[in-house]
Amino acid sequence: MKILAQVLSAALLLLLSTELLAGPLSEYRSPVAVVLAKDGHWLATANQTSGSVSLVDVASGQVTDELACGTHPSFLQKCLDGQHLVVTDTFGGKVRILEINDGKLLPKATIEVGFEPTGLAVSPDGQTAYVGLVATGEIAQLDLAAGKLVRKLEVGAWPRYLALSPDGSRLAVGCSGESRIAIVDVPTWEVAYTEKLSGGINIGHMQCSADGKYVYFPWMIYRSNPISRDNIRRGWVLGSRIGRVRLDDSEYREAITLDVPGTAVADPLGITMSGDEKRLIVAASGTHELLVYRRADLPWEGIGGPGDLIDPKLMRDPDLFGRIELGGRPMGIAMADDNRTVYVANYLKDNIQVVDIESREIVREIPLGPSISANQIRQGEAVFYDARHSLDQWYSCHSCHYNGGVNSKAMDTWNDGSALTMKTVLPLDNLSKTGPWTWHGWQVDLNDAMHKSFTTTMQGRRASEEEKEAILAYLNTDRFPPNPFRAKDGSLSAAAQRGKRVFESSDANCASCHSGDYFTDGKIHDVGLGADEDQYEGFNTPALVGIYRKVRFLHDARARNLEEVLTDFHSPEEVSGTRALTEEEISDLVSYLKSL
């Protein structure tokens, strides 16, 4: 029996290794998250475009091993005995457990968890992990020792990142699709309460205080004002914040503003705290920098605050607030035990930057692969995520089109020439194949549309021809996960198959406009949803591919779900003059739409 068990164990390890190592690594690594060993001897990174984890010997700065770990990994944490890693395989719908042994990475287990697992939190004993499932608005609890899924809980739309209190009793979840933080009571497995972030988008990584009282996180805020140079500079369009929410009791969030007049902060993501909790550090990926704060003296404000520009108190004291230029695109960060050394996963530099936050300098850079010149797609990616193409670097393309997709707000981008005619942000996938562009469809030249985005929406300089070509090359790449509402083989459920027949029927009449490979006829239609303030009449038929990713529907976000679209504002009887669909037909049609 012992020999048989050894044979089976070896066979399982071979199977796991074969699965993990399938496919060549990308020429770029693109690290998005980093963890550091307790003794500081090694660090590990999750590399997004190469779909791998790298293990680095800190003393020598050498990569001792690299292991493929699925598609589009987004986060990793230490677990079990501290010599294991748990990694989210975001596009594969899996969480993978790796062992670190003598400078090597060994696959130990793979857990099927659902679609778009992104952020992770691990219990103090290392035995349990919690993961946010972005596509379905759930969190999952995992037994890491057994390598299995334990249970799930619905928490709200887009739960990208999360953090666990030091005693393991409270889990904070950033639900970006609903502009709120959900606090889960772990023993009862219920949402204890939620805290609203008014106008909040793009909630970043999360960090709990040692006393378990607060969770800290960066996010951006949309202020619903017309885009103008004055409004941008006042912080009345988009701005960046650090917030904190109580873990022990419901209380209105507190926050500080990050934006400096003339040189704002954009796309804050990574966050960490020194072990003595004297320093709070944030990675601002859109402005390529680390923000370093003295935590004890931060001017937190609750109801009615903070202001739209940085508190002058922070500007007067360089020890209270400092900025360290890094270049590239800094993402995840990890703090060393010396309370002054921060390790930064720099996506575009393909390296780990070692930063002394007290001397405010980069002391070392550790490459994760060979130095490779940026190709056109990589150049376009760099421009897309670079807030310095906007006025005073307030926001990037990514700030509104999160990773090329959508956010949770209707916005006034001034794109249609009228103020305060709010529009939901359209996704940028299949961009070159789904013209004309904009909600009203007036834009028929993609190059001109790109120019208008930079000079009007972002109030920045005109993009060069080379930059525009590079951005379009990047946007034409496949950057999105498989649809969670289809089977693993891509087939439709029975409900979706019935919904397809409803979609194509003369009663629903959906296919008369939503036609072709991307479910758009590229024409302008008056569907009775316009307003007197609109500069243009009628609406461009939006493509329906990936519609499951949205949390606001129709051009002005008036509908909160697809059922409301189909039974009220955009029902067949309203749009086409046909009959109302039955409840069963609506349910099946929604199943089909989510599968597109």
C-alpha positions as CSV (number, residue, x, y, z in Angstrom):
1,M,0.0,0.0,0.0
2,K,2.8,2.4,0.9
3,I,4.5,1.8,-2.5
4,L,1.1,2.3,-4.3
5,A,0.6,5.6,-2.5
6,Q,4.0,6.7,-3.5
7,V,3.4,5.8,-7.1
8,L,0.0,7.6,-7.1
9,S,1.6,10.7,-5.5
10,A,4.3,10.8,-8.1
11,A,1.7,10.4,-10.9
12,L,-0.3,13.3,-9.4
13,L,2.7,15.5,-9.3
14,L,3.6,14.7,-12.9
15,L,0.0,15.5,-13.9
16,L,0.1,18.8,-12.1
17,S,3.5,19.6,-13.6
18,T,2.3,18.8,-17.1
19,E,-0.8,20.9,-16.7
20,L,1.1,23.9,-15.3
21,L,3.9,23.9,-17.7
22,A,1.7,23.6,-20.8
23,G,2.4,26.5,-23.3
24,P,5.4,28.7,-23.7
25,L,6.1,31.7,-21.4
26,S,5.5,35.1,-22.7
27,E,8.5,37.2,-23.6
28,Y,7.4,39.7,-20.9
29,R,6.7,38.7,-17.3
30,S,4.6,41.7,-16.1
31,P,4.7,41.1,-12.3
32,V,1.5,42.3,-10.5
33,A,2.0,41.0,-7.0
34,V,5.0,40.1,-4.7
35,V,5.4,38.3,-1.4
36,L,8.5,38.1,0.8
37,A,9.6,35.2,3.0
38,K,9.4,35.7,6.7
39,D,13.2,35.6,7.0
40,G,13.6,37.8,3.8
41,H,15.7,35.1,2.0
42,W,13.4,34.8,-1.0
43,L,10.6,36.6,-2.7
44,A,8.0,35.4,-5.2
45,T,6.0,37.2,-7.9
46,A,2.8,36.6,-9.8
47,N,3.5,37.4,-13.5
48,Q,0.5,38.3,-15.5
49,T,1.4,38.1,-19.2
50,S,3.7,35.1,-18.8
51,G,1.2,33.2,-16.6
52,S,3.9,32.3,-14.2
53,V,5.3,32.6,-10.7
54,S,9.0,33.6,-10.2
55,L,11.1,32.7,-7.2
56,V,13.9,35.0,-6.4
57,D,16.9,34.6,-4.1
58,V,17.0,38.0,-2.5
59,A,20.7,38.1,-1.6
60,S,21.9,37.3,-5.1
61,G,19.0,38.9,-6.9
62,Q,18.8,35.7,-9.1
63,V,15.6,34.0,-10.3
64,T,16.1,30.5,-9.0
65,D,12.9,29.1,-10.6
66,E,9.9,30.0,-12.6
67,L,6.8,27.9,-12.9
68,A,3.8,28.4,-15.3
69,C,0.6,28.6,-13.2
70,G,-2.3,29.1,-15.5
71,T,-3.6,32.1,-17.3
72,H,-3.5,35.7,-16.1
73,P,-2.5,35.2,-12.4
74,S,-3.4,38.2,-10.3
75,F,-2.4,37.6,-6.7
76,L,-0.4,35.4,-4.5
77,Q,0.2,34.9,-0.7
78,K,2.2,32.7,1.5
79,C,0.3,29.9,3.1
80,L,0.4,26.7,5.2
81,D,3.9,26.6,6.8
82,G,5.1,29.8,5.1
83,Q,7.0,27.7,2.5
84,H,4.0,27.4,0.3
85,L,2.3,29.9,-2.0
86,V,-1.3,30.2,-3.0
87,V,-1.9,31.9,-6.4
88,T,-5.0,32.9,-8.3
89,D,-5.2,31.6,-11.9
90,T,-7.8,34.3,-12.8
91,F,-8.7,33.3,-16.4
92,G,-8.5,29.6,-15.6
93,G,-10.9,29.8,-12.7
94,K,-8.5,28.1,-10.4
95,V,-6.4,28.6,-7.3
96,R,-3.0,26.9,-7.3
97,I,-0.9,25.9,-4.3
98,L,2.9,25.7,-4.8
99,E,5.6,24.5,-2.5
100,I,9.0,26.2,-2.2
101,N,11.7,23.6,-1.8
102,D,15.5,24.3,-2.1
103,G,15.0,27.2,-4.5
104,K,12.4,25.4,-6.6
105,L,8.7,25.8,-7.1
106,L,6.7,22.6,-7.0
107,P,3.0,22.3,-7.8
108,K,1.0,20.7,-5.0
109,A,-2.7,21.2,-5.7
110,T,-5.2,22.9,-8.0
111,I,-8.6,24.0,-6.7
112,E,-11.5,24.8,-9.1
113,V,-13.1,27.9,-7.5
114,G,-15.2,29.6,-10.2
115,F,-14.6,32.4,-12.6
116,E,-12.1,35.3,-12.3
117,P,-10.6,34.6,-8.9
118,T,-8.5,37.7,-8.2
119,G,-7.5,38.8,-4.7
120,L,-6.5,36.5,-1.9
121,A,-6.4,36.6,1.9
122,V,-4.9,33.8,4.1
123,S,-5.8,33.0,7.7
124,P,-3.2,33.6,10.4
125,D,-2.5,29.8,10.7
126,G,-2.0,29.5,6.9
127,Q,-4.6,26.8,6.5
128,T,-7.5,28.7,5.0
129,A,-7.7,31.1,2.1
130,Y,-10.4,33.4,0.9
131,V,-10.6,34.5,-2.7
132,G,-12.8,37.1,-4.6
133,L,-14.6,35.8,-7.6
134,V,-15.1,38.9,-9.7
135,A,-17.4,37.5,-12.4
136,T,-20.0,36.2,-10.0
137,G,-19.8,38.6,-7.1
138,E,-18.8,36.0,-4.6
139,I,-16.0,35.1,-2.2
140,A,-14.9,31.5,-1.8
141,Q,-13.3,29.9,1.3
142,L,-10.7,27.2,0.6
143,D,-9.2,24.5,2.8
144,L,-5.5,24.7,1.7
145,A,-4.3,21.6,3.5
146,A,-7.0,19.5,1.9
147,G,-6.8,21.4,-1.4
148,K,-10.6,21.9,-1.7
149,L,-13.3,24.5,-1.9
150,V,-15.3,24.8,1.3
151,R,-18.1,27.3,0.6
152,K,-19.1,30.5,-1.2
153,L,-20.8,33.7,-0.2
154,E,-22.4,36.4,-2.4
155,V,-21.0,39.8,-1.3
156,G,-21.6,42.2,-4.2
157,A,-20.3,43.1,-7.7
158,W,-16.6,42.9,-8.6
159,P,-15.0,41.7,-5.3
160,R,-11.4,42.1,-6.6
161,Y,-9.4,42.4,-3.4
162,L,-9.8,41.5,0.2
163,A,-8.0,41.4,3.6
164,L,-8.5,39.4,6.7
165,S,-8.2,40.7,10.3
166,P,-5.2,39.4,12.3
167,D,-7.5,37.1,14.4
168,G,-9.2,35.7,11.3
169,S,-12.7,36.8,12.3
170,R,-13.5,39.6,9.9
171,L,-12.9,39.7,6.2
172,A,-13.0,43.0,4.3
173,V,-14.0,42.8,0.6
174,G,-13.7,45.7,-1.9
175,C,-16.8,45.5,-4.1
176,S,-15.8,47.9,-6.9
177,G,-19.0,47.2,-8.9
178,E,-21.1,48.6,-6.0
179,S,-18.7,51.3,-4.7
180,R,-18.7,49.7,-1.2
181,I,-16.6,47.7,1.3
182,A,-18.3,44.6,2.6
183,I,-17.3,43.3,6.0
184,V,-17.9,39.6,6.4
185,D,-18.2,37.9,9.8
186,V,-16.2,34.7,9.1
187,P,-17.6,32.5,11.9
188,T,-21.2,33.1,10.8
189,W,-20.3,33.4,7.1
190,E,-22.5,36.4,6.7
191,V,-22.0,40.0,5.5
192,A,-22.1,41.9,8.8
193,Y,-22.4,45.3,7.2
194,T,-21.2,47.4,4.2
195,E,-19.7,50.8,4.0
196,K,-20.5,53.0,1.0
197,L,-17.8,54.8,-1.0
198,S,-19.8,57.5,-2.7
199,G,-18.7,57.8,-6.3
200,G,-16.0,55.1,-5.7
201,I,-14.4,53.1,-8.5
202,N,-11.4,50.8,-8.8
203,I,-10.8,49.8,-5.2
204,G,-7.2,48.6,-4.8
205,H,-5.4,46.1,-2.5
206,M,-6.3,46.1,1.2
207,Q,-4.3,46.1,4.4
208,C,-5.5,45.5,8.0
209,S,-4.0,47.2,11.0
210,A,-2.3,44.9,13.6
211,D,-5.0,45.6,16.2
212,G,-7.8,44.4,13.8
213,K,-9.6,47.7,14.1
214,Y,-9.3,49.1,10.6
215,V,-8.8,48.0,7.0
216,Y,-6.9,50.5,4.7
217,F,-7.3,50.6,0.9
218,P,-6.8,53.0,-2.0
219,W,-9.5,53.9,-4.5
220,M,-10.6,56.5,-7.0
221,I,-13.6,58.7,-6.9
222,Y,-15.7,60.1,-9.7
223,R,-17.4,63.4,-8.9
224,S,-20.0,63.7,-11.7
225,N,-19.0,67.1,-12.9
226,P,-18.5,68.3,-16.5
227,I,-15.0,67.8,-17.9
228,S,-13.2,71.1,-18.0
229,R,-9.7,72.2,-17.2
230,D,-10.8,74.0,-14.1
231,N,-12.9,71.1,-12.9
232,I,-10.1,68.6,-13.4
233,R,-7.7,70.8,-11.5
234,R,-10.1,71.3,-8.6
235,G,-10.4,67.5,-8.3
236,W,-14.1,67.7,-9.3
237,V,-13.8,65.0,-12.1
238,L,-11.7,62.2,-10.9
239,G,-9.5,61.9,-7.8
240,S,-7.5,59.4,-5.7
241,R,-8.0,58.5,-2.1
242,I,-6.8,56.3,0.7
243,G,-9.6,55.1,2.9
244,R,-10.1,53.1,6.1
245,V,-13.1,51.3,7.4
246,R,-13.8,49.8,10.8
247,L,-13.6,46.0,11.0
248,D,-15.2,45.8,14.5
249,D,-18.3,47.9,14.0
250,S,-20.2,49.8,11.3
251,E,-19.0,53.4,11.1
252,Y,-18.8,55.8,8.2
253,R,-15.5,55.5,6.2
254,E,-12.6,57.9,6.8
255,A,-10.3,59.0,4.0
256,I,-7.5,61.3,2.9
257,T,-7.0,62.9,-0.5
258,L,-3.9,62.1,-2.5
259,D,-3.9,64.6,-5.2
260,V,-1.4,67.4,-5.4
261,P,-2.3,70.5,-7.4
262,G,-0.5,70.4,-10.7
263,T,0.8,66.9,-10.2
264,A,-2.1,64.6,-9.2
265,V,-1.9,61.0,-8.3
266,A,-3.6,58.3,-10.5
267,D,-4.6,54.7,-10.3
268,P,-3.4,53.8,-6.7
269,L,-3.4,50.0,-6.3
270,G,-0.9,48.4,-4.0
271,I,-0.8,49.1,-0.3
272,T,1.3,48.0,2.7
273,M,2.2,49.0,6.2
274,S,5.5,48.8,8.1
275,G,5.7,46.3,10.8
276,D,5.8,49.0,13.5
277,E,2.9,50.7,11.7
278,K,4.7,54.0,11.5
279,R,4.5,54.0,7.7
280,L,1.7,53.6,5.2
281,I,2.9,53.0,1.6
282,V,0.8,53.0,-1.6
283,A,1.8,52.3,-5.2
284,A,0.3,54.7,-7.6
285,S,0.5,52.7,-10.9
286,G,-0.8,55.5,-13.2
287,T,1.8,58.0,-12.0
288,H,4.6,55.5,-11.6
289,E,5.4,56.2,-7.9
290,L,5.4,55.2,-4.3
291,L,3.5,57.4,-1.8
292,V,5.0,57.2,1.7
293,Y,3.0,58.5,4.7
294,R,3.6,58.8,8.4
295,R,0.5,57.0,9.5
296,A,0.0,58.4,13.0
297,D,-0.5,62.0,11.9
298,L,-2.7,61.4,8.8
299,P,-5.7,63.9,8.7
300,W,-8.5,61.3,8.3
301,E,-11.9,62.8,7.6
302,G,-15.3,61.1,7.7
303,I,-18.6,62.6,6.8
304,G,-18.2,65.7,4.7
305,G,-14.6,65.0,3.9
306,P,-11.9,64.8,2.7
307,G,-11.4,67.8,0.4
308,D,-10.8,67.4,-3.3
309,L,-7.1,68.3,-3.0
310,I,-4.4,67.1,-0.7
311,D,-4.5,68.5,2.9
312,P,-1.9,71.3,3.0
313,K,-0.6,69.7,6.2
314,L,0.9,66.9,4.2
315,M,2.6,69.2,1.8
316,R,4.4,71.1,4.6
317,D,6.0,68.1,6.2
318,P,8.2,65.9,3.9
319,D,8.4,63.2,6.6
320,L,4.6,63.0,6.7
321,F,4.2,62.6,2.9
322,G,6.7,61.8,0.3
323,R,6.7,60.7,-3.4
324,I,9.3,58.3,-4.9
325,E,9.5,58.2,-8.7
326,L,9.7,54.6,-9.9
327,G,8.8,54.6,-13.6
328,G,7.1,51.7,-15.3
329,R,3.9,50.6,-13.7
330,P,4.3,49.7,-10.0
331,M,1.6,47.3,-8.8
332,G,1.8,45.0,-5.7
333,I,4.2,45.9,-2.9
334,A,5.7,44.0,0.1
335,M,7.4,45.4,3.2
336,A,10.6,43.9,4.8
337,D,11.0,43.4,8.5
338,D,13.4,46.4,8.8
339,N,10.4,48.7,8.3
340,R,12.1,50.7,5.6
341,T,12.7,48.4,2.6
342,V,9.8,47.9,0.2
343,Y,9.7,45.4,-2.7
344,V,7.7,46.6,-5.7
345,A,6.3,44.5,-8.5
346,N,6.8,46.8,-11.5
347,Y,4.7,45.5,-14.4
348,L,6.2,47.4,-17.3
349,K,9.8,47.3,-16.1
350,D,9.5,43.5,-15.7
351,N,11.4,43.6,-12.5
352,I,11.3,44.0,-8.7
353,Q,12.4,47.3,-7.4
354,V,13.9,47.5,-4.0
355,V,13.1,50.9,-2.4
356,D,14.4,52.5,0.8
357,I,11.4,54.6,1.9
358,E,13.4,56.6,4.4
359,S,16.2,57.7,2.0
360,R,13.5,57.8,-0.7
361,E,15.5,56.0,-3.4
362,I,15.6,52.9,-5.5
363,V,18.5,50.9,-4.1
364,R,18.3,47.9,-6.4
365,E,16.4,46.4,-9.4
366,I,16.0,42.7,-9.8
367,P,15.1,41.6,-13.4
368,L,12.7,38.7,-13.7
369,G,13.8,37.8,-17.3
370,P,16.0,39.0,-20.1
371,S,15.9,42.6,-21.1
372,I,13.5,42.9,-24.0
373,S,12.7,46.1,-26.0
374,A,9.0,47.0,-25.9
375,N,7.1,45.9,-29.1
376,Q,4.2,47.9,-30.4
377,I,1.6,46.2,-28.3
378,R,3.7,46.8,-25.2
379,Q,4.1,50.4,-26.1
380,G,0.4,50.8,-26.5
381,E,-0.2,49.1,-23.1
382,A,2.2,51.6,-21.5
383,V,0.3,54.6,-23.0
384,F,-3.1,53.1,-21.9
385,Y,-2.0,52.9,-18.3
386,D,-0.1,56.2,-18.2
387,A,-2.0,59.1,-16.5
388,R,0.7,61.5,-17.6
389,H,-1.2,61.7,-20.9
390,S,-4.0,63.6,-19.1
391,L,-4.1,67.1,-17.8
392,D,-1.8,67.3,-14.7
393,Q,-1.8,63.5,-14.6
394,W,-5.2,63.1,-13.0
395,Y,-6.3,59.9,-14.7
396,S,-5.4,57.3,-17.4
397,C,-7.4,55.5,-20.0
398,H,-7.5,52.6,-17.5
399,S,-9.1,54.8,-14.8
400,C,-12.4,54.7,-16.7
401,H,-11.9,51.7,-18.9
402,Y,-10.7,49.3,-16.2
403,N,-8.2,47.0,-17.9
404,G,-9.9,47.9,-21.2
405,G,-13.4,47.1,-19.9
406,V,-15.9,49.1,-18.0
407,N,-16.4,50.7,-14.6
408,S,-19.5,51.0,-12.4
409,K,-20.5,54.6,-13.2
410,A,-22.2,56.7,-15.8
411,M,-19.7,59.5,-16.7
412,D,-19.7,62.8,-18.5
413,T,-16.8,62.5,-20.9
414,W,-17.7,65.5,-23.0
415,N,-17.4,63.1,-25.9
416,D,-20.8,63.9,-27.4
417,G,-20.3,67.7,-27.0
418,S,-22.9,68.3,-24.3
419,A,-22.3,68.7,-20.5
420,L,-23.8,66.4,-17.9
421,T,-25.3,63.9,-20.4
422,M,-24.0,61.0,-18.4
423,K,-23.0,57.9,-20.3
424,T,-21.9,54.4,-19.1
425,V,-18.3,53.6,-20.2
426,L,-18.3,51.4,-23.2
427,P,-15.8,48.4,-23.2
428,L,-12.9,48.5,-25.6
429,D,-12.7,44.9,-26.6
430,N,-13.2,44.2,-30.4
431,L,-12.9,47.9,-30.8
432,S,-11.8,48.0,-34.4
433,K,-14.6,45.6,-35.4
434,T,-17.5,47.4,-33.7
435,G,-17.7,50.8,-35.3
436,P,-19.1,53.4,-35.4
437,W,-18.1,54.5,-31.9
438,T,-19.6,56.4,-28.9
439,W,-23.1,55.8,-27.6
440,H,-24.6,58.1,-30.3
441,G,-22.5,56.6,-33.1
442,W,-21.4,59.9,-34.5
443,Q,-17.7,58.9,-34.4
444,V,-16.8,57.0,-37.6
445,D,-13.0,57.5,-37.6
446,L,-11.2,55.5,-34.9
447,N,-8.0,57.7,-35.1
448,D,-10.1,60.8,-34.6
449,A,-11.9,59.1,-31.7
450,M,-8.5,58.4,-30.1
451,H,-7.4,62.0,-30.6
452,K,-10.7,63.3,-29.0
453,S,-10.2,61.0,-26.0
454,F,-6.8,62.4,-25.2
455,T,-7.5,66.1,-26.0
456,T,-11.1,66.3,-24.7
457,T,-11.9,63.6,-22.2
458,M,-8.4,63.7,-20.7
459,Q,-7.6,67.3,-21.6
460,G,-4.1,66.3,-22.5
461,R,-1.9,66.5,-25.5
462,R,-2.7,64.9,-28.8
463,A,-1.4,61.4,-29.2
464,S,1.2,60.9,-31.9
465,E,0.5,58.6,-34.8
466,E,2.9,56.1,-33.4
467,E,1.1,56.2,-30.0
468,K,-2.3,55.8,-31.5
469,E,-1.2,52.8,-33.6
470,A,0.4,51.3,-30.6
471,I,-2.8,51.7,-28.4
472,L,-5.0,50.2,-31.1
473,A,-2.6,47.3,-31.5
474,Y,-2.8,46.7,-27.7
475,L,-6.6,47.1,-27.6
476,N,-7.0,44.6,-30.5
477,T,-5.3,41.9,-28.4
478,D,-7.5,39.4,-26.5
479,R,-7.4,40.5,-22.9
480,F,-10.5,39.1,-21.4
481,P,-11.3,35.9,-19.6
482,P,-13.6,33.1,-20.8
483,N,-17.2,33.6,-20.2
484,P,-18.3,32.2,-16.8
485,F,-21.9,31.6,-18.1
486,R,-20.8,29.0,-20.5
487,A,-19.7,25.4,-19.9
488,K,-16.0,24.6,-19.9
489,D,-16.2,23.5,-23.5
490,G,-17.9,26.8,-24.5
491,S,-21.4,25.3,-24.9
492,L,-24.6,26.9,-23.8
493,S,-26.8,25.8,-20.9
494,A,-30.3,24.5,-21.6
495,A,-31.7,27.9,-20.4
496,A,-29.3,29.8,-22.6
497,Q,-30.3,27.7,-25.6
498,R,-33.9,28.5,-25.0
499,G,-32.9,32.1,-24.5
500,K,-31.2,32.1,-27.9
501,R,-34.4,31.1,-29.6
502,V,-36.2,33.9,-27.7
503,F,-33.5,36.4,-28.8
504,E,-33.9,35.4,-32.5
505,S,-37.7,35.3,-32.4
506,S,-39.9,38.0,-33.9
507,D,-41.6,38.5,-30.5
508,A,-38.4,39.7,-28.8
509,N,-37.0,41.1,-32.1
510,C,-33.5,41.5,-30.5
511,A,-31.6,40.1,-33.5
512,S,-33.0,42.8,-35.9
513,C,-30.4,45.2,-34.4
514,H,-28.1,43.1,-32.3
515,S,-26.8,41.0,-35.2
516,G,-23.5,39.7,-36.5
517,D,-20.5,38.3,-34.7
518,Y,-20.5,41.1,-32.1
519,F,-24.3,41.5,-31.9
520,T,-24.4,45.0,-33.3
521,D,-25.6,46.2,-36.7
522,G,-23.5,49.4,-36.5
523,K,-26.5,51.6,-37.1
524,I,-28.3,54.4,-35.2
525,H,-31.7,53.8,-33.8
526,D,-34.2,55.9,-31.9
527,V,-35.4,53.6,-29.1
528,G,-37.2,56.3,-27.1
529,L,-34.5,56.8,-24.5
530,G,-33.1,60.1,-25.5
531,A,-33.1,63.4,-23.6
532,D,-33.5,67.0,-24.7
533,E,-29.9,67.7,-23.6
534,D,-28.5,65.2,-26.0
535,Q,-26.4,66.7,-28.8
536,Y,-27.3,63.8,-31.1
537,E,-30.5,61.9,-31.8
538,G,-30.7,58.1,-31.6
539,F,-28.2,55.6,-30.2
540,N,-25.6,53.3,-31.8
541,T,-26.5,49.6,-31.2
542,P,-24.1,48.5,-28.5
543,A,-22.2,45.2,-29.0
544,L,-23.4,42.6,-26.5
545,V,-20.3,40.4,-26.3
546,G,-19.2,40.3,-22.6
547,I,-22.3,42.1,-21.4
548,Y,-22.2,39.9,-18.2
549,R,-19.2,42.1,-17.1
550,K,-21.5,45.2,-16.7
551,V,-23.2,46.3,-13.6
552,R,-25.0,49.3,-15.1
553,F,-27.1,49.1,-18.3
554,L,-28.3,51.4,-21.1
555,H,-26.5,54.6,-22.1
556,D,-27.3,56.5,-18.9
557,A,-27.1,53.6,-16.4
558,R,-30.8,53.8,-15.6
559,A,-31.1,50.0,-15.5
560,R,-29.4,48.1,-12.7
561,N,-29.8,44.6,-14.3
562,L,-30.7,42.9,-17.5
563,E,-34.2,42.0,-16.2
564,E,-35.0,45.6,-15.7
565,V,-33.7,46.4,-19.3
566,L,-36.0,43.8,-20.8
567,T,-39.1,44.4,-18.7
568,D,-39.1,48.2,-18.5
569,F,-36.9,50.6,-20.4
570,H,-36.0,48.4,-23.4
571,S,-38.7,45.9,-23.4
572,P,-39.9,44.4,-26.8
573,E,-43.3,46.0,-26.5
574,E,-41.6,49.4,-26.0
575,V,-38.9,49.1,-28.7
576,S,-40.6,47.0,-31.3
577,G,-44.3,47.1,-30.5
578,T,-44.5,43.4,-30.0
579,R,-45.8,41.5,-26.9
580,A,-44.4,41.4,-23.4
581,L,-42.2,38.4,-22.8
582,T,-43.2,35.9,-20.1
583,E,-41.2,35.5,-16.9
584,E,-39.7,32.3,-18.2
585,E,-38.8,33.9,-21.5
586,I,-37.1,36.8,-19.7
587,S,-35.1,34.4,-17.5
588,D,-34.0,32.3,-20.5
589,L,-33.1,35.4,-22.5
590,V,-31.0,36.8,-19.7
591,S,-29.2,33.5,-19.5
592,Y,-28.4,33.7,-23.2
593,L,-27.3,37.4,-23.0
594,K,-24.9,36.6,-20.1
595,S,-23.4,33.8,-22.2
596,L,-22.4,36.1,-25.1
